[in-house]
Amino acid sequence: MSDRRELPADLLGEHLRTLRQAAATGLPPGRAELDAYRAAGSRAAELGLPLRTLVDAALAAADGLTAPAVLPALRKAVSALMEGYDQAQLAAIRGADVERREFVDDLLQGRAERLAERAEHFGLRLAESYVVAVAGGLRDVDPDRIERDLIARFGSHNILLAVRASDGDELLVCVVPATLPAAVGEFTHHVRSRFPTGWRVGVGRPHRGPGGVVTSYREAAGALDLADRLDLKHDVVKAADLLVFPVLLRDRSAIDDLVTSVLSPLLDARGGPEPLLETLEAVFAAQGNQTAAARRLGISTRAVTYRLQRIRHLTGFSPDDPTQRFTLETAVLGARLLSWPS
């Protein structure tokens, strides 16, 4: 609505009378009049009228009134109109934020009440496949700015961003269509540029429907948890790359037995098992290259060789033997998952 004649007739019904009274008496609008202007501004916002249309109408009403007191009165009137308009806009935004948070909570927890209807309000088509990315380490970051930047590139119907509490931490959750893999990369870019040190992004696999969003979210959050427990150095961890670990954890007694049987001799090592476990992790990460492993650890290649000899002597397993290497690597991963030996 760009024409002032489209304003409801009663919206500024008392405005001209107020200006004429100011012209006659020299007095500005009183508290009651200003409250009425604020209410009019608020109503205009709720009706979806442009602020410019409202202000133009208020200014046009002063045409022909030349008394010196009219201009100060007009300024107060327009200021009150704008104040009421802004307050209504702010209340609407806050209400939308609450609605969005409630929707995200219901969606990620699988509460199905009116999900499809509410999802349509946010532009989500729940029959499609979606990917969920989760960023941890959220501190003193404005998620609204990240959301605005993502929406500017991909459109509001393709992005759903929300902050969600999880186990005493705050996670920034991003839900995007699986057909837009670039959106996950862009989300990670904004997290990298705006989060403080210590951030990490977990990415779930694509799944279809409302239940698929829940599954992808749990995978992404689980990837963050596994990365922390395994002390992974990667900033971005994908659930698809960590599928072996849920398999290991399904049989807790078996992995516990493997860790105990293979690694318990390391408890007798001088300095404890930790330096030897770190050495094995570095060697496995370097594909068996001891020189590269030494650089990762910040020690000499000779020290790595000595530690591997100690491991072979204590456990009877050698990382140079393919079968024994697999057993050792699985046991080390299991030790990290179980926080062994603590």
BAFI-217850 format. One line per 10 residues: number of its first residue (from 1); their letters; for each residue x, y, z of C-alpha. Coordinates in pm, 1 decimal. Layout:
BEGIN
NUM	A	X/Y/Z | ...
% end
This chain:
BEGIN
1	MSDRRELPAD	0.0/0.0/0.0 | 179.3/306.9/-118.3 | -105.6/559.8/-127.9 | -207.8/739.5/190.3 | -576.0/715.7/79.6 | -554.5/342.5/148.7 | -512.4/405.3/519.8 | -819.2/314.0/729.7 | -1027.3/627.3/770.5 | -1012.7/617.2/1149.1
11	LLGEHLRTLR	-636.4/550.8/1180.4 | -542.5/920.6/1195.5 | -892.5/1046.9/1268.7 | -792.0/1286.8/1546.9 | -462.1/1394.5/1391.0 | -588.8/1704.9/1209.4 | -782.5/1820.8/1516.4 | -466.6/1783.1/1729.3 | -263.2/1994.0/1484.0 | -530.8/2264.3/1468.7
21	QAAATGLPPG	-544.7/2275.0/1847.1 | -167.0/2318.0/1859.5 | -192.7/2599.5/1603.6 | -459.5/2773.2/1810.3 | -311.6/2728.3/2158.3 | 59.1/2685.1/2090.6 | 58.2/2370.4/2307.7 | 212.8/2041.7/2191.0 | 16.5/1712.9/2200.8 | -37.0/1582.6/2554.7
31	RAELDAYRAA	27.6/1235.8/2695.2 | -311.6/1100.4/2589.2 | -268.1/1224.9/2232.8 | 83.3/1077.5/2207.5 | -41.9/743.3/2338.4 | -309.4/750.8/2068.4 | -41.1/813.7/1803.7 | 163.7/518.3/1933.9 | -144.8/297.9/1917.3 | -208.6/417.1/1560.8
41	GSRAAELGLP	150.7/336.3/1461.7 | 122.9/-7.5/1617.1 | -204.5/-75.2/1435.4 | -52.6/35.8/1104.0 | 231.0/-213.9/1148.9 | -13.3/-493.0/1233.8 | -213.7/-410.5/919.1 | 102.6/-433.7/710.8 | 97.9/-70.0/603.6 | 436.7/74.0/499.9
51	LRTLVDAALA	579.9/319.4/750.9 | 640.3/569.0/470.5 | 267.6/567.8/384.8 | 179.9/637.7/747.3 | 428.1/924.0/780.9 | 326.0/1076.8/445.2 | -34.8/1084.0/559.7 | 58.6/1249.8/887.7 | 264.2/1516.0/708.0 | -0.9/1581.0/445.2
61	AADGLTAPAV	-254.8/1662.0/716.7 | -44.4/1968.1/810.1 | -75.7/2127.5/465.3 | -209.1/2477.9/499.5 | -137.6/2506.8/872.1 | 122.3/2781.1/902.1 | 122.9/2858.7/1276.1 | 472.3/2821.0/1432.4 | 349.7/2565.5/1690.2 | 232.9/2323.2/1420.6
71	LPALRKAVSA	580.6/2199.3/1326.2 | 686.2/2098.2/1682.7 | 349.1/1927.8/1730.8 | 388.6/1747.6/1398.9 | 735.3/1627.0/1496.5 | 605.3/1481.8/1823.7 | 313.8/1317.6/1644.1 | 532.6/1155.3/1377.8 | 785.1/1044.6/1640.8 | 507.9/875.6/1842.7
81	LMEGYDQAQL	368.7/709.1/1529.3 | 712.2/570.2/1442.8 | 769.5/456.2/1801.0 | 443.7/260.5/1803.7 | 521.0/115.8/1459.9 | 869.4/3.6/1565.8 | 741.0/-151.5/1889.1 | 484.6/-354.7/1696.7 | 747.5/-468.8/1447.6 | 981.9/-571.7/1728.3
91	AAIRGADVER	703.8/-762.0/1904.7 | 622.2/-942.3/1579.3 | 985.7/-1040.2/1527.3 | 1014.9/-1167.6/1882.2 | 693.8/-1364.1/1839.4 | 824.9/-1516.5/1517.1 | 1150.3/-1610.2/1691.4 | 958.3/-1785.0/1970.1 | 743.1/-1964.9/1713.6 | 1052.1/-2069.6/1518.3
101	REFVDDLLQG	1227.6/-2201.7/1829.5 | 918.7/-2397.8/1928.5 | 891.2/-2541.0/1577.5 | 1258.4/-2640.0/1568.0 | 1231.6/-2806.7/1909.3 | 924.9/-3000.8/1798.2 | 1085.4/-3092.8/1466.5 | 1414.5/-3212.9/1613.4 | 1241.1/-3407.5/1888.6 | 1001.3/-3571.8/1646.3
111	RAERLAERAE	683.4/-3424.0/1794.2 | 448.7/-3454.9/1498.8 | 166.2/-3218.4/1598.9 | 84.1/-3002.0/1293.1 | 446.5/-3027.6/1177.4 | 366.3/-3022.4/805.1 | 138.7/-2719.6/838.8 | 389.8/-2529.7/1051.1 | 681.0/-2631.4/827.3 | 503.3/-2478.5/528.7
121	HFGLRLAESY	492.3/-2148.3/718.4 | 874.5/-2152.4/725.9 | 904.3/-2269.7/365.1 | 1007.1/-2627.3/444.7 | 874.4/-2913.2/232.1 | 906.9/-3205.0/467.9 | 857.5/-3469.0/197.4 | 1205.3/-3382.2/65.9 | 1541.6/-3496.4/201.3 | 1723.3/-3266.8/441.2
131	VVAVAGGLRD	2069.1/-3243.5/592.6 | 2129.5/-3104.4/938.9 | 2457.2/-2937.5/1037.9 | 2527.4/-2857.0/1402.4 | 2791.6/-2614.3/1531.6 | 2924.8/-2644.7/1885.0 | 3136.1/-2399.6/2082.8 | 2876.7/-2121.4/2053.4 | 2984.2/-1824.6/2265.4 | 2903.7/-1455.5/2214.3
141	VDPDRIERDL	2788.6/-1509.2/1856.2 | 2486.2/-1348.1/1690.3 | 2312.1/-1632.9/1502.2 | 2070.4/-1385.8/1341.4 | 2349.9/-1239.1/1133.7 | 2454.6/-1582.6/1009.1 | 2092.1/-1659.9/923.4 | 2051.2/-1332.6/732.2 | 2361.7/-1403.6/524.7 | 2251.5/-1759.2/445.7
151	IARFGSHNIL	1899.5/-1648.1/353.5 | 2039.7/-1372.5/130.4 | 2220.1/-1638.5/-74.8 | 1989.2/-1939.8/-61.1 | 1643.7/-1797.0/18.6 | 1433.4/-1813.8/334.5 | 1252.0/-2127.9/214.4 | 1580.3/-2321.8/204.3 | 1728.7/-2230.1/542.8 | 1614.2/-2299.9/895.9
161	LAVRASDGDE	1855.1/-2183.8/1164.8 | 1806.8/-2200.2/1540.2 | 1999.2/-2216.2/1866.5 | 1922.3/-2525.8/2070.7 | 2038.8/-2624.6/2419.0 | 2194.6/-2969.4/2451.8 | 2358.7/-3116.9/2763.2 | 2438.7/-2776.6/2909.4 | 2585.0/-2647.2/2582.0 | 2432.3/-2434.4/2309.1
171	LLVCVVPATL	2428.2/-2568.8/1954.5 | 2362.8/-2372.8/1636.5 | 2143.4/-2596.4/1420.8 | 2111.9/-2549.3/1044.4 | 1856.6/-2747.0/840.9 | 1897.9/-2734.9/460.4 | 1767.8/-2937.4/163.4 | 1995.9/-3222.6/59.1 | 1990.4/-3074.4/-291.1 | 2185.3/-2771.8/-160.5
181	PAAVGEFTHH	2516.5/-2913.7/-32.2 | 2675.2/-2570.6/-84.0 | 2456.1/-2437.8/199.0 | 2636.3/-2661.4/450.5 | 2970.1/-2532.9/325.6 | 2850.2/-2173.1/352.0 | 2719.7/-2237.8/703.9 | 3061.4/-2376.3/800.6 | 3231.3/-2071.5/646.7 | 3025.1/-1832.5/860.7
191	VRSRFPTGWR	3088.0/-2040.3/1172.6 | 3461.3/-2039.0/1100.8 | 3472.4/-1662.4/1050.9 | 3254.9/-1569.2/1350.1 | 3290.5/-1835.2/1619.6 | 3571.4/-1812.7/1874.3 | 3842.7/-2078.1/1891.9 | 3709.0/-2419.1/1987.0 | 3419.0/-2441.7/1740.8 | 3339.7/-2760.0/1553.3
201	VGVGRPHRGP	3069.8/-2851.4/1299.5 | 2900.7/-3190.5/1281.4 | 2713.9/-3287.0/963.5 | 2445.4/-3553.2/948.6 | 2357.9/-3764.2/645.9 | 2063.8/-3671.0/418.0 | 1732.0/-3827.9/518.6 | 1376.5/-3784.2/395.4 | 1076.0/-3645.8/582.5 | 1029.3/-3513.9/936.7
211	GGVVTSYREA	1179.1/-3828.6/1085.7 | 1474.9/-3783.6/852.8 | 1542.0/-3437.2/993.9 | 1548.0/-3586.7/1344.2 | 1783.4/-3864.4/1232.9 | 2019.9/-3623.7/1057.3 | 2023.4/-3395.2/1362.0 | 2107.6/-3682.5/1594.9 | 2382.8/-3796.3/1359.7 | 2530.6/-3445.4/1347.0
221	AGALDLADRL	2518.5/-3402.3/1725.4 | 2656.0/-3754.6/1767.4 | 2944.5/-3672.1/1533.7 | 3034.5/-3375.6/1755.9 | 3025.3/-3597.4/2063.8 | 3241.8/-3865.4/1901.3 | 3490.7/-3605.1/1778.9 | 3529.4/-3472.9/2133.0 | 3563.3/-3819.8/2284.7 | 3815.6/-3927.8/2020.6
231	DLKHDVVKAA	3999.1/-3593.1/2043.3 | 3979.4/-3552.6/1665.7 | 4158.7/-3251.4/1522.4 | 3911.7/-3189.0/1240.0 | 3695.2/-2877.1/1255.0 | 3424.2/-3042.1/1044.4 | 3319.8/-3400.6/1118.4 | 3071.2/-3591.9/904.6 | 2853.5/-3867.9/1042.7 | 2912.7/-4062.5/720.1
241	DLLVFPVLLR	3284.9/-4081.7/803.4 | 3224.0/-4209.1/1156.8 | 2981.8/-4493.8/1094.1 | 3218.7/-4752.4/1239.8 | 3197.7/-4603.6/1588.4 | 2825.1/-4653.3/1652.6 | 2881.7/-5011.8/1536.6 | 3156.9/-5052.7/1793.7 | 2945.9/-4902.8/2068.9 | 2648.2/-5129.0/2001.7
251	DRSAIDDLVT	2836.0/-5416.5/2163.4 | 2983.2/-5246.7/2467.2 | 3099.7/-5566.4/2632.3 | 3285.4/-5678.1/2320.1 | 3473.1/-5351.6/2272.9 | 3548.1/-5337.4/2645.4 | 3693.6/-5687.5/2627.4 | 3902.0/-5593.9/2321.0 | 4044.1/-5281.8/2487.0 | 4125.6/-5463.1/2808.2
261	SVLSPLLDAR	4279.4/-5766.3/2637.7 | 4495.1/-5571.2/2393.4 | 4589.9/-5253.5/2578.4 | 4594.8/-5336.1/2950.3 | 4968.6/-5432.2/2932.5 | 5038.1/-5065.5/2851.6 | 4934.9/-4976.4/3206.1 | 5274.8/-5112.4/3317.8 | 5468.9/-4879.5/3086.8 | 5683.3/-4608.9/3241.9
271	GGPEPLLETL	5487.7/-4283.9/3221.8 | 5157.6/-4468.0/3181.0 | 4970.1/-4568.3/2864.5 | 4885.8/-4221.4/2729.7 | 5212.7/-4144.9/2541.7 | 5196.4/-4487.5/2376.5 | 4830.3/-4443.5/2279.6 | 4909.3/-4101.3/2131.5 | 5194.8/-4255.2/1933.8 | 4969.3/-4524.5/1790.6
281	EAVFAAQGNQ	4708.0/-4263.1/1695.2 | 4970.4/-4050.8/1521.0 | 5113.7/-4349.6/1332.9 | 4767.8/-4462.7/1218.9 | 4678.0/-4107.6/1111.7 | 5002.6/-4088.8/911.1 | 4931.1/-4419.9/736.2 | 5228.3/-4584.3/909.4 | 5476.4/-4307.8/822.4 | 5684.0/-4274.7/1139.5
291	TAAARRLGIS	5852.7/-3952.7/1028.4 | 5517.3/-3784.6/971.7 | 5391.5/-3924.8/1301.7 | 5694.4/-3778.3/1480.7 | 5618.4/-3434.7/1334.4 | 5258.0/-3459.5/1456.0 | 5378.8/-3548.4/1804.5 | 5665.5/-3301.4/1813.0 | 5923.6/-3569.2/1894.7 | 6203.4/-3741.2/1707.1
301	TRAVTYRLQR	6151.9/-4031.0/1468.0 | 6381.6/-4235.1/1690.1 | 6145.6/-4175.8/1985.4 | 5851.6/-4298.7/1777.2 | 6043.6/-4611.9/1680.6 | 6131.7/-4678.2/2044.8 | 5770.8/-4637.7/2156.5 | 5646.0/-4876.7/1887.7 | 5901.3/-5132.1/2004.1 | 5771.7/-5094.0/2359.9
311	IRHLTGFSPD	5413.9/-5145.8/2238.4 | 5513.0/-5463.7/2052.1 | 5701.4/-5590.5/2355.4 | 5418.4/-5518.8/2602.6 | 5111.9/-5614.6/2395.8 | 5246.3/-5861.5/2143.2 | 5080.3/-5661.6/1863.7 | 5268.9/-5484.1/1585.5 | 5125.0/-5195.2/1375.2 | 5340.7/-5324.6/1085.6
321	DPTQRFTLET	5135.1/-5643.2/1056.0 | 4805.8/-5574.6/866.9 | 4587.2/-5796.7/1086.5 | 4749.2/-5685.5/1410.8 | 4736.9/-5323.5/1295.9 | 4358.2/-5345.3/1253.0 | 4320.6/-5497.3/1599.7 | 4542.5/-5231.7/1755.6 | 4369.8/-4944.7/1578.1 | 4024.2/-5071.5/1675.7
331	AVLGARLLSW	4138.9/-5114.0/2036.1 | 4281.2/-4759.6/2045.0 | 3958.4/-4617.1/1902.9 | 3762.0/-4817.4/2157.7 | 3984.9/-4686.3/2435.7 | 3904.0/-4329.1/2335.8 | 3533.3/-4404.5/2314.0 | 3536.4/-4561.2/2660.5 | 3774.4/-4299.4/2807.7 | 4008.3/-4586.5/2894.4
341	PS	4179.4/-4631.6/3133.9 | 4013.3/-4365.1/3350.4
% end
